[in-house]
Amino acid sequence: MTDTATRDTSAAAGPPPQRSYAKMAADESREDYSLRYAPHSFRRWSPTMVASTALGGIAYLADFAIGASIVFTYGFTSGLASILCAATIIFVTGIPIARACAKYGLDMDLVTRGAGFGYFGSTLTSLIYASFTFIFFALEGSIMAQAMHQAVGLPVEIGYLITTLIVIPIVFRGMGALAKVQAWTQPIWLIGMVLPFVVLAFEAPDAFGAFGSFGGTEGAGSGFSWVAFGLGTGVALSLIAQIGEQADYLRFMPAKTEQNKRRWNLAVLAAGPGWVIIGAAKQLGGALLAFAALEAVGKTHALEPIAPQIEALKPWLGSFALPAAALFVIVSQIKINVTNAYSGSLSWSNFFSRITHKHPGRVWYIFLNLAIALTLMEMNMFAALNKLLGFYSNVGIAWIVAVAADLVINKKMGWSPPYIEFKRAYLYAVNPAGFGSMVIASVVSILAFFGLFGQYAEAFSTFIAAGLAVVLCPLIAWATKGKYYLARPNPVNGPHVDVPDVTATHACSVCETAYELPDIADCPVQSGPICSLCCSLDAECGDVCRTSPSGVPVLMPMPTVRAD
């Protein structure tokens, strides 16, 4: 085993060889349990701290650009309806996902595995999620480079490189460093976010009323159009995968107890689906500022958040409007892009660990994610914003809705296990319930997006994706009687097992490190317990744990535990 670990294979017989992880992969202060269940011992932050850190990551100004682009293209009335409809869908689907991630200490990839996709089925969703992180890193980085160009005349190509490099030291250090950055920068961000609207309210109050009758810059008109509504909703729904980035923080939520359950519930709701309430407000606010600045700066610059910020602040700050706006934009973009880079490293780690059976450490994948994002910036992806995000929505919503449907419908109906099983040792490679529904929904909606089924189907392609996913996931689970969720029963998490202490640790027989029970599986090849990551990285076991030669499930002796 190179890169991830080395295994002693000098002995031809005897005990199975041991794995020792490379320094980067073994340091959980940097790894943050990137491919694992987050143990209770690591969840040392309060519900409020986790929630504030997660919400700090939505400081991005892409919402400003997206909202302005929607309203400029489709007019105020259709744009408003699109933004509110998308926010509602994102909020509803985000509730069960956020609660599952916080309850079980799992990131979005691990939840997806157990919520209808299977061990290798979720590999595709890891790519979808990784693409979300580098697309939005590139979008946010472009906005930051525009701000630096406005402030000091720095060429945007150089700005792209600086915005990429500046986040590396923070993301390298993991959750602890991210929490500090989000806390320290929050006051500056809050002032910068609110001040332009306060100035506008005092200096140009008529702009609010005129904005309500704005017909856009493409001739859409100020009235409502179903086609414009569908297309605008598709663009706004590109943000649906943001719940994955929220989940990367929510997995560190402490255990829910009688003492903290009210704060826990509020924190999960706010930091999970609650982000979209702020997000929708930012989209509308960004569109308002862009509208107010349109005559002064022109359409192209009005869609770049820095120019409307400057124009809004000029009446009060004069020549200081430019540096103040630039500072706000730069702080906002650092806050979000550390999250994009962090989440991208987690997603790529999950993807490559299953494909290559190697894990050099989360931090190395930071560079892969940033390299792709930098390439997109240099290709000026900002100019094709609506088309790119509209296309991405079709795949993103099919994935998220399929997971939500499993958590809400399939588990309630008993077609899916009552807990989230994420370990390779107990999962089928592919579960058709989630994976099949996502693929079918994505393919049909993408064909609709490219106009194969007519104008209205093109406009409502994301609704087609959501509708098919929410129907097909339960339908396939029912038709297969939930057969493909568990390849064999889990003696630890089974519904009839009594668990005295889920936080008890057990040594992995491969790496000899102690992990809490939910991260442990029983392994017949090792003749003992194995941690989830060592299990994932084993390329030679042939998955014999799932069935014995006679086809009877293998159940190795394990301590009895109950997972709440």
C-alpha positions as CSV (number, residue, x, y, z in Angstrom):
1,M,0.0,0.0,0.0
2,T,1.7,3.2,-1.2
3,D,0.7,6.8,-0.5
4,T,-1.9,5.9,2.2
5,A,-0.2,3.4,4.2
6,T,2.4,0.8,4.2
7,R,1.7,-2.9,5.1
8,D,4.2,-5.4,6.4
9,T,4.1,-8.3,4.0
10,S,7.4,-9.9,4.9
11,A,5.8,-12.9,6.6
12,A,4.3,-15.5,4.3
13,A,2.0,-16.8,6.9
14,G,0.7,-15.7,10.3
15,P,-1.4,-12.8,11.3
16,P,-2.8,-10.5,8.6
17,P,-0.4,-7.6,7.7
18,Q,-0.9,-4.3,9.5
19,R,-1.4,-0.9,7.9
20,S,0.3,2.3,9.0
21,Y,-1.1,5.5,7.6
22,A,1.0,8.2,6.1
23,K,1.6,11.2,8.4
24,M,-1.0,13.4,6.8
25,A,-3.7,10.8,6.7
26,A,-3.1,9.8,10.3
27,D,-3.3,13.3,11.8
28,E,-7.0,13.8,12.6
29,S,-6.4,17.4,13.6
30,R,-6.0,18.0,9.8
31,E,-8.1,15.1,8.5
32,D,-11.2,15.9,10.6
33,Y,-12.3,12.3,10.2
34,S,-12.7,13.0,6.5
35,L,-13.7,9.5,5.5
36,R,-15.2,8.4,8.8
37,Y,-17.9,8.8,11.3
38,A,-17.1,11.8,13.5
39,P,-16.7,10.3,17.0
40,H,-18.3,11.8,20.1
41,S,-14.9,12.5,21.5
42,F,-14.1,14.8,18.6
43,R,-17.4,16.7,18.7
44,R,-16.2,19.2,21.3
45,W,-18.0,22.3,20.0
46,S,-21.4,23.5,21.3
47,P,-24.5,23.4,19.1
48,T,-24.3,27.2,18.9
49,M,-20.6,27.2,17.8
50,V,-21.2,24.6,15.1
51,A,-24.2,26.5,13.8
52,S,-22.4,29.9,13.7
53,T,-19.4,28.3,12.0
54,A,-21.7,26.7,9.4
55,L,-23.6,29.9,8.8
56,G,-20.3,31.8,8.5
57,G,-19.6,29.7,5.4
58,I,-22.6,31.2,3.5
59,A,-21.1,34.7,3.5
60,Y,-20.5,34.3,-0.2
61,L,-21.6,36.9,-2.8
62,A,-22.5,34.5,-5.5
63,D,-26.0,34.9,-4.3
64,F,-25.8,38.6,-5.2
65,A,-24.6,37.7,-8.7
66,I,-27.2,34.8,-9.1
67,G,-30.1,36.9,-7.9
68,A,-29.1,39.9,-10.2
69,S,-28.7,37.6,-13.2
70,I,-32.1,36.0,-12.7
71,V,-33.9,39.3,-12.3
72,F,-32.0,41.0,-15.1
73,T,-32.8,38.1,-17.4
74,Y,-36.4,37.3,-16.4
75,G,-37.8,40.5,-14.8
76,F,-38.7,41.2,-11.1
77,T,-42.0,39.3,-10.9
78,S,-40.8,36.1,-12.4
79,G,-37.4,36.4,-10.7
80,L,-39.0,36.9,-7.3
81,A,-41.2,33.8,-7.8
82,S,-38.2,31.8,-8.9
83,I,-36.0,32.7,-6.0
84,L,-38.8,32.0,-3.4
85,C,-39.8,28.7,-5.0
86,A,-36.2,27.4,-5.2
87,A,-35.7,28.5,-1.5
88,T,-38.8,26.5,-0.5
89,I,-37.6,23.3,-2.2
90,I,-34.1,23.7,-0.8
91,F,-35.4,24.2,2.7
92,V,-37.8,21.3,2.7
93,T,-35.2,18.8,1.3
94,G,-32.5,20.1,3.6
95,I,-34.4,19.4,6.9
96,P,-34.1,15.5,6.9
97,I,-30.5,15.6,5.5
98,A,-29.3,18.1,8.1
99,R,-30.8,16.1,10.9
100,A,-29.4,12.8,9.7
101,C,-25.8,14.3,9.3
102,A,-26.0,15.9,12.8
103,K,-27.5,12.8,14.5
104,Y,-25.2,10.2,13.0
105,G,-22.0,12.3,12.7
106,L,-21.7,11.7,9.0
107,D,-20.9,13.9,6.0
108,M,-23.1,14.1,2.9
109,D,-21.2,11.3,1.1
110,L,-21.5,8.8,3.9
111,V,-25.2,9.7,4.3
112,T,-25.8,9.2,0.6
113,R,-24.2,5.7,0.7
114,G,-26.7,4.5,3.3
115,A,-29.7,6.5,2.0
116,G,-30.3,4.5,-1.1
117,F,-27.1,4.7,-3.2
118,G,-24.9,1.9,-2.0
119,Y,-21.1,1.9,-1.5
120,F,-20.0,2.5,-5.1
121,G,-23.3,4.1,-6.1
122,S,-22.4,7.2,-4.1
123,T,-19.1,7.5,-6.0
124,L,-21.0,9.4,-8.7
125,T,-22.5,11.7,-6.2
126,S,-19.0,12.4,-4.8
127,L,-18.1,13.7,-8.2
128,I,-21.3,15.8,-8.4
129,Y,-20.6,17.3,-5.0
130,A,-16.9,17.9,-5.9
131,S,-18.0,19.7,-9.0
132,F,-20.3,21.9,-6.9
133,T,-17.4,23.0,-4.7
134,F,-15.0,23.8,-7.5
135,I,-17.7,25.5,-9.7
136,F,-18.7,27.8,-6.8
137,F,-15.1,28.3,-5.7
138,A,-14.4,29.6,-9.2
139,L,-17.5,31.8,-9.1
140,E,-16.6,33.2,-5.7
141,G,-12.9,33.6,-6.7
142,S,-13.9,35.5,-9.8
143,I,-15.9,37.9,-7.7
144,M,-12.9,38.4,-5.3
145,A,-10.6,39.0,-8.3
146,Q,-13.0,41.6,-9.6
147,A,-12.8,43.4,-6.3
148,M,-9.0,43.4,-6.2
149,H,-9.0,44.7,-9.8
150,Q,-11.4,47.6,-8.8
151,A,-9.4,48.4,-5.7
152,V,-5.8,48.3,-6.8
153,G,-5.9,47.7,-10.5
154,L,-4.6,44.1,-10.1
155,P,-5.1,42.1,-13.4
156,V,-7.9,39.6,-12.8
157,E,-5.7,36.7,-14.0
158,I,-3.3,37.5,-11.1
159,G,-6.3,37.9,-8.8
160,Y,-7.5,34.5,-9.7
161,L,-4.2,33.0,-8.6
162,I,-4.2,35.0,-5.3
163,T,-7.7,34.0,-4.4
164,T,-6.8,30.4,-4.9
165,L,-3.6,30.4,-2.9
166,I,-4.9,32.5,0.1
167,V,-7.2,29.8,1.4
168,I,-4.7,27.0,1.5
169,P,-3.1,27.6,4.9
170,I,-6.6,27.9,6.5
171,V,-8.1,24.8,4.9
172,F,-4.9,22.8,5.6
173,R,-5.5,23.1,9.3
174,G,-9.1,21.8,9.3
175,M,-12.3,22.5,11.3
176,G,-10.5,24.3,14.2
177,A,-9.0,26.9,11.9
178,L,-12.2,27.3,9.9
179,A,-14.2,28.0,13.0
180,K,-11.8,30.7,14.1
181,V,-11.8,32.4,10.7
182,Q,-15.6,32.4,10.5
183,A,-15.8,33.9,14.1
184,W,-13.2,36.6,13.6
185,T,-14.5,37.8,10.3
186,Q,-18.2,37.8,11.2
187,P,-18.5,41.4,12.5
188,I,-16.9,42.9,9.4
189,W,-19.1,40.8,7.2
190,L,-22.3,41.8,9.0
191,I,-21.5,45.5,8.8
192,G,-20.6,45.2,5.1
193,M,-23.7,43.2,4.3
194,V,-26.2,45.6,6.0
195,L,-24.7,49.1,5.3
196,P,-25.3,49.4,1.5
197,F,-29.1,48.8,2.1
198,V,-29.2,51.3,4.9
199,V,-27.5,53.9,2.7
200,L,-29.9,53.1,-0.2
201,A,-32.9,53.4,2.1
202,F,-31.9,56.9,3.1
203,E,-30.4,58.2,-0.1
204,A,-32.5,56.5,-2.8
205,P,-35.8,55.2,-1.3
206,D,-37.5,55.4,-4.7
207,A,-35.3,52.5,-5.9
208,F,-37.3,50.0,-3.8
209,G,-40.6,50.8,-5.5
210,A,-39.0,51.1,-9.0
211,F,-37.3,47.7,-8.5
212,G,-40.8,46.1,-8.1
213,S,-41.7,47.0,-11.7
214,F,-38.4,46.2,-13.2
215,G,-38.8,44.3,-16.5
216,G,-35.2,43.1,-16.8
217,T,-32.6,43.9,-19.4
218,E,-33.5,41.2,-21.9
219,G,-37.0,42.4,-22.7
220,A,-38.8,39.9,-20.4
221,G,-41.2,42.5,-19.0
222,S,-42.4,43.1,-15.5
223,G,-45.3,40.6,-15.6
224,F,-45.2,36.9,-14.7
225,S,-44.1,34.3,-17.2
226,W,-44.3,30.6,-16.6
227,V,-41.3,29.9,-18.9
228,A,-39.2,32.6,-17.2
229,F,-40.3,31.3,-13.7
230,G,-39.2,27.8,-14.6
231,L,-35.8,28.9,-16.1
232,G,-35.1,31.2,-13.2
233,T,-36.0,28.5,-10.6
234,G,-33.5,26.2,-12.3
235,V,-30.7,28.7,-11.9
236,A,-31.5,29.3,-8.2
237,L,-31.8,25.5,-7.6
238,S,-28.1,25.1,-8.5
239,L,-27.5,26.0,-4.8
240,I,-29.3,22.9,-3.6
241,A,-26.1,21.0,-3.1
242,Q,-25.0,23.7,-0.5
243,I,-26.6,21.4,2.1
244,G,-23.5,19.2,1.6
245,E,-21.2,22.0,2.8
246,Q,-23.5,22.6,5.8
247,A,-23.4,18.9,6.6
248,D,-19.6,19.0,6.7
249,Y,-20.0,21.2,9.8
250,L,-23.1,19.6,11.1
251,R,-21.4,16.2,11.5
252,F,-19.5,17.8,14.5
253,M,-22.7,18.6,16.3
254,P,-22.6,17.2,19.9
255,A,-24.9,14.4,20.8
256,K,-28.5,15.4,21.4
257,T,-29.5,15.2,25.1
258,E,-32.5,16.2,27.2
259,Q,-30.5,19.2,28.4
260,N,-29.5,20.6,25.0
261,K,-32.3,19.3,22.7
262,R,-33.9,22.7,22.2
263,R,-30.6,24.4,21.3
264,W,-29.6,21.3,19.2
265,N,-32.8,21.4,17.2
266,L,-32.6,25.1,16.6
267,A,-29.0,24.9,15.6
268,V,-29.5,22.1,13.2
269,L,-32.5,23.9,11.6
270,A,-30.6,27.2,11.3
271,A,-27.3,25.8,10.1
272,G,-28.8,23.1,7.9
273,P,-31.8,24.2,5.7
274,G,-31.9,27.6,7.4
275,W,-29.0,28.9,5.3
276,V,-31.4,29.3,2.3
277,I,-33.5,31.9,4.1
278,I,-30.4,34.2,4.3
279,G,-29.4,33.0,0.8
280,A,-32.8,34.0,-0.8
281,A,-32.6,37.4,1.0
282,K,-29.1,37.9,-0.4
283,Q,-30.3,37.0,-4.0
284,L,-33.0,39.6,-3.8
285,G,-30.7,42.1,-2.1
286,G,-28.0,41.6,-4.7
287,A,-30.6,42.1,-7.5
288,L,-31.8,45.3,-5.8
289,L,-28.2,46.8,-5.5
290,A,-27.5,45.8,-9.1
291,F,-30.7,47.5,-10.3
292,A,-29.9,50.6,-8.4
293,A,-26.4,50.7,-9.9
294,L,-27.4,49.7,-13.5
295,E,-27.6,53.2,-15.0
296,A,-24.3,54.3,-13.4
297,V,-22.1,51.2,-14.2
298,G,-23.9,49.4,-17.0
299,K,-25.2,45.8,-17.2
300,T,-21.9,44.0,-17.2
301,H,-20.5,45.6,-14.1
302,A,-23.9,45.7,-12.3
303,L,-23.7,41.9,-12.3
304,E,-20.4,42.0,-10.6
305,P,-21.1,42.5,-6.8
306,I,-18.2,44.9,-6.2
307,A,-19.6,47.7,-8.5
308,P,-23.1,47.9,-6.9
309,Q,-21.5,47.9,-3.5
310,I,-19.4,50.9,-4.4
311,E,-22.3,52.8,-5.9
312,A,-24.5,52.1,-2.8
313,L,-21.8,53.3,-0.4
314,K,-20.7,56.4,-2.3
315,P,-23.3,58.9,-0.8
316,W,-22.0,58.3,2.7
317,L,-18.4,57.1,2.3
318,G,-17.3,59.1,-0.8
319,S,-13.8,58.1,-1.8
320,F,-13.7,55.5,1.0
321,A,-16.5,53.5,-0.7
322,L,-14.1,51.6,-3.0
323,P,-11.7,50.3,-0.2
324,A,-14.7,49.6,2.1
325,A,-16.6,47.6,-0.6
326,A,-13.4,45.8,-1.6
327,L,-12.7,44.8,2.0
328,F,-16.2,43.4,2.4
329,V,-16.1,41.4,-0.8
330,I,-12.6,40.0,0.0
331,V,-13.7,39.0,3.5
332,S,-16.9,37.4,2.2
333,Q,-15.1,35.4,-0.4
334,I,-12.5,34.1,1.9
335,K,-15.2,33.0,4.3
336,I,-17.0,30.9,1.6
337,N,-14.0,29.7,-0.3
338,V,-12.3,28.1,2.7
339,T,-15.5,26.1,3.0
340,N,-15.6,25.3,-0.7
341,A,-12.0,24.1,-0.6
342,Y,-12.5,22.1,2.6
343,S,-15.7,20.4,1.4
344,G,-14.0,19.7,-2.0
345,S,-11.1,17.9,-0.2
346,L,-13.6,15.7,1.7
347,S,-15.5,14.8,-1.5
348,W,-12.4,14.0,-3.5
349,S,-11.0,11.9,-0.6
350,N,-14.2,9.9,-0.6
351,F,-14.1,9.4,-4.4
352,F,-10.5,8.4,-4.7
353,S,-10.5,6.1,-1.7
354,R,-13.1,3.9,-3.3
355,I,-11.6,4.0,-6.8
356,T,-7.9,3.5,-5.9
357,H,-8.1,2.0,-2.4
358,K,-5.6,4.6,-1.3
359,H,-5.8,7.6,1.0
360,P,-2.8,9.9,1.1
361,G,-4.7,12.4,3.3
362,R,-7.5,14.9,2.8
363,V,-5.1,17.9,2.5
364,W,-3.6,16.6,-0.8
365,Y,-7.0,16.9,-2.5
366,I,-7.2,20.5,-1.6
367,F,-4.7,21.2,-4.4
368,L,-6.7,19.1,-7.0
369,N,-9.9,21.0,-6.2
370,L,-8.2,24.4,-6.3
371,A,-6.4,23.6,-9.6
372,I,-9.7,22.8,-11.3
373,A,-11.3,25.9,-9.8
374,L,-8.4,28.1,-11.0
375,T,-8.7,26.6,-14.5
376,L,-12.5,27.5,-14.6
377,M,-11.7,31.1,-13.5
378,E,-9.1,31.5,-16.2
379,M,-11.7,30.3,-18.7
380,N,-14.0,33.1,-17.5
381,M,-16.9,30.9,-16.4
382,F,-18.5,33.9,-14.9
383,A,-19.7,35.0,-18.4
384,A,-21.7,31.8,-18.8
385,L,-23.2,31.8,-15.3
386,N,-26.9,31.1,-16.0
387,K,-26.3,28.3,-18.5
388,L,-23.8,26.5,-16.3
389,L,-25.8,26.7,-13.1
390,G,-29.0,25.8,-14.9
391,F,-27.4,22.6,-16.3
392,Y,-25.9,21.7,-12.9
393,S,-29.3,22.0,-11.2
394,N,-30.7,19.0,-13.1
395,V,-28.1,16.6,-11.6
396,G,-27.8,18.3,-8.2
397,I,-31.5,18.3,-7.5
398,A,-32.0,14.7,-8.6
399,W,-29.3,13.6,-6.1
400,I,-30.5,15.7,-3.1
401,V,-34.2,14.9,-3.6
402,A,-33.5,11.1,-3.9
403,V,-31.6,11.2,-0.6
404,A,-34.4,13.3,1.1
405,A,-37.0,10.9,-0.2
406,D,-35.2,7.9,1.3
407,L,-34.9,9.6,4.7
408,V,-38.5,10.8,4.8
409,I,-40.5,8.1,2.9
410,N,-38.5,4.9,2.6
411,K,-37.4,4.8,6.3
412,K,-40.9,5.6,7.5
413,M,-42.3,2.9,5.4
414,G,-39.7,0.3,6.5
415,W,-38.2,-0.2,3.1
416,S,-34.9,1.4,4.3
417,P,-33.0,0.6,7.5
418,P,-33.9,2.9,10.4
419,Y,-30.3,4.1,10.7
420,I,-27.7,5.2,8.2
421,E,-25.3,2.4,7.3
422,F,-22.2,3.8,5.6
423,K,-19.6,1.0,6.0
424,R,-18.5,-1.0,3.0
425,A,-18.7,-4.2,4.9
426,Y,-22.5,-4.0,5.1
427,L,-23.5,-2.3,1.8
428,Y,-24.2,-3.5,-1.7
429,A,-22.0,-1.8,-4.3
430,V,-25.1,-0.2,-5.9
431,N,-28.6,0.3,-4.5
432,P,-31.1,0.9,-7.4
433,A,-33.5,2.9,-5.1
434,G,-31.4,6.0,-4.8
435,F,-28.8,5.6,-7.5
436,G,-31.3,4.4,-10.1
437,S,-33.8,7.1,-9.4
438,M,-31.1,9.8,-9.6
439,V,-29.7,8.5,-12.9
440,I,-33.1,8.3,-14.5
441,A,-34.2,11.7,-13.2
442,S,-30.9,13.3,-14.3
443,V,-31.0,11.9,-17.8
444,V,-34.6,12.8,-18.5
445,S,-34.3,16.3,-17.1
446,I,-31.0,17.0,-19.0
447,L,-32.7,16.0,-22.2
448,A,-35.5,18.3,-21.3
449,F,-33.0,21.1,-20.5
450,F,-31.6,20.8,-24.0
451,G,-35.0,21.3,-25.5
452,L,-35.8,17.7,-26.6
453,F,-39.3,17.8,-25.1
454,G,-40.3,21.4,-26.0
455,Q,-40.1,24.8,-24.5
456,Y,-42.0,24.2,-21.3
457,A,-40.2,21.0,-20.5
458,E,-36.9,22.9,-21.0
459,A,-38.0,25.6,-18.7
460,F,-39.2,23.1,-16.0
461,S,-36.4,20.6,-16.4
462,T,-35.4,20.9,-12.7
463,F,-39.0,20.2,-11.6
464,I,-38.9,17.1,-13.8
465,A,-35.7,16.0,-12.1
466,A,-37.2,16.6,-8.6
467,G,-40.5,14.9,-9.4
468,L,-39.0,11.8,-10.9
469,A,-36.5,11.4,-8.0
470,V,-39.2,11.8,-5.3
471,V,-41.4,9.2,-7.0
472,L,-38.9,6.7,-8.3
473,C,-36.8,6.4,-5.1
474,P,-39.7,5.0,-3.0
475,L,-41.1,3.1,-5.9
476,I,-37.9,1.2,-6.6
477,A,-37.4,0.6,-2.8
478,W,-40.9,-0.8,-2.6
479,A,-40.5,-2.9,-5.8
480,T,-37.2,-4.4,-4.5
481,K,-38.6,-4.7,-0.9
482,G,-35.5,-2.8,0.4
483,K,-33.3,-5.7,-0.6
484,Y,-30.3,-3.7,-1.7
485,Y,-29.8,-1.5,1.4
486,L,-27.9,-4.1,3.5
487,A,-25.7,-6.9,2.1
488,R,-25.8,-8.5,5.5
489,P,-27.2,-7.5,8.9
490,N,-25.0,-5.3,11.1
491,P,-24.8,-6.8,14.6
492,V,-23.9,-3.4,16.1
493,N,-26.7,-1.3,14.7
494,G,-29.4,-3.9,14.3
495,P,-32.8,-2.9,15.7
496,H,-32.8,-5.7,18.3
497,V,-29.4,-5.2,19.8
498,D,-28.9,-3.8,23.3
499,V,-26.2,-1.2,23.4
500,P,-24.7,-0.2,26.7
501,D,-22.3,2.4,25.4
502,V,-22.0,3.5,21.7
503,T,-18.9,5.7,22.6
504,A,-16.9,2.7,23.7
505,T,-13.8,2.3,21.5
506,H,-12.4,-0.8,19.9
507,A,-9.1,-1.4,18.3
508,C,-9.0,-2.0,14.5
509,S,-7.2,-5.2,13.8
510,V,-5.5,-3.7,10.7
511,C,-4.2,-0.3,11.8
512,E,-4.4,-1.0,15.6
513,T,-6.1,2.3,16.3
514,A,-9.1,2.6,18.6
515,Y,-12.3,3.9,17.2
516,E,-15.9,4.3,18.5
517,L,-18.2,1.4,17.8
518,P,-20.2,3.0,14.9
519,D,-16.9,3.2,12.9
520,I,-16.2,-0.5,13.4
521,A,-17.2,-3.6,11.3
522,D,-16.6,-7.3,11.9
523,C,-14.1,-8.7,9.3
524,P,-13.8,-12.4,8.7
525,V,-10.6,-11.9,6.7
526,Q,-8.9,-10.2,9.7
527,S,-10.8,-12.4,12.1
528,G,-11.7,-9.4,14.2
529,P,-12.9,-5.8,14.1
530,I,-11.9,-3.4,11.3
531,C,-12.4,0.4,11.1
532,S,-14.4,1.8,8.2
533,L,-11.4,3.4,6.4
534,C,-9.2,0.3,6.6
535,C,-12.1,-1.6,5.2
536,S,-12.5,0.9,2.3
537,L,-8.8,0.7,1.5
538,D,-8.6,-3.1,1.3
539,A,-8.2,-4.1,-2.3
540,E,-7.7,-7.8,-1.8
541,C,-10.4,-9.1,0.5
542,G,-12.9,-9.7,-2.3
543,D,-15.8,-8.5,-0.1
544,V,-16.1,-12.0,1.3
545,C,-17.6,-10.5,4.5
546,R,-21.0,-10.0,2.8
547,T,-21.7,-13.7,2.3
548,S,-20.1,-17.0,3.2
549,P,-19.3,-19.5,0.5
550,S,-22.7,-21.0,1.1
551,G,-24.4,-17.6,0.7
552,V,-25.3,-17.4,4.5
553,P,-24.4,-14.0,6.0
554,V,-21.3,-14.0,8.1
555,L,-21.6,-12.5,11.5
556,M,-18.4,-12.3,13.5
557,P,-18.6,-12.0,17.3
558,M,-18.9,-8.3,18.3
559,P,-19.7,-6.4,21.5
560,T,-23.4,-5.7,21.9
561,V,-24.2,-2.0,21.4
562,R,-27.2,0.2,20.6
563,A,-26.8,3.2,18.4
564,D,-29.2,6.1,19.3
